[in-house]
Amino acid sequence: MLVARRSCKIAWQLSVESLPYTLLLLLGQFAAGCALVTLACQLRGSFEAAFIRTCSWLAVAGSGFGAVTALAIRPSPLVDSYALDIDVMRPMRAIMLAFFLFSFAYAYFVRREEDALLATATGATTAGLGAISLVMMAFLVRDPVWSVAGPLLGLFAGALTLGAVTVAMIWGHWYLVNPRLPEGPLNEMTLLSLGAIVLELVVTAINAAVPVGAALGSDALLAVDLPENPAFWLRVGVGLIFPALLAFMAYKSSTERAMMSATGLLYIAVGAVLAGEALGRGLLFVTAAPV
């Protein structure tokens, strides 16, 4: 918790003007990632129905807050010194509203066993709208970045990481209630979380290595180059390497049926990933590097 608070404090010091957009990107990632991973768990068929119903509300909450944030933002072509493509805002708002409505429909139909086909259809549509919303966000922030591929890869990798770690942590609670559940599904979820974090680490390394498209003149406290930027190394260490180690330890614990330990490790991993994603999105607006 102390590390997460320190990370959030640093994110606040990055660029005050960009905070609404940082929150928008973070909520979009969370909602899209949870929608995709929840749908994958439903289609996998190895998870209890009550778990799927619970996780379906993660996308509802994330997309709902994301839509409210998008509607509340007053678009400006320049945030601090970061150029935005504000023409994307109107269609993005429409997509996020549709994302919220379909996520709510998915949460409704997934509760009704007789509507399994509708649940799958609305779940797939929800995941698709979540992906489209991430594409729109990438185009919103693409101008100063080396390519739209940078924020696009970063947002999708972060969404998968957030979704996998959060859903895995929630699934761990089912073993605390019913210890007789097979360990296989938690093994899979912890491995998925580890793989997603490693993938995001690779994407982050690529985005950090490629020169930015346009230099920024931000006067934010931590608007310095990445190699000398303490927030960048905190983002990598706390937001990626640390949760990767935790996910690996959770996997080893789950293979030994130490489910309480695995769940506790995933709790910490969720907090670390959230802090890292907040730092990464905040760094985008002062360095033009989608790390």
Secondary structure as GFF3:
##gff-version 3
##sequence-region A 1 291
A	DSSP	alpha_helix	2	14	.	.	.	ID=ss1
A	DSSP	three_ten_helix	16	18	.	.	.	ID=ss2
A	DSSP	alpha_helix	19	44	.	.	.	ID=ss3
A	DSSP	alpha_helix	49	72	.	.	.	ID=ss4
A	DSSP	beta_strand	78	79	.	.	.	ID=ss5
A	DSSP	beta_strand	82	83	.	.	.	ID=ss6
A	DSSP	three_ten_helix	86	88	.	.	.	ID=ss7
A	DSSP	alpha_helix	89	109	.	.	.	ID=ss8
A	DSSP	three_ten_helix	113	115	.	.	.	ID=ss9
A	DSSP	alpha_helix	116	140	.	.	.	ID=ss10
A	DSSP	alpha_helix	149	177	.	.	.	ID=ss11
A	DSSP	alpha_helix	184	209	.	.	.	ID=ss12
A	DSSP	three_ten_helix	226	228	.	.	.	ID=ss13
A	DSSP	alpha_helix	230	236	.	.	.	ID=ss14
A	DSSP	pi_helix	237	241	.	.	.	ID=ss15
A	DSSP	alpha_helix	242	255	.	.	.	ID=ss16
A	DSSP	alpha_helix	259	287	.	.	.	ID=ss17
###
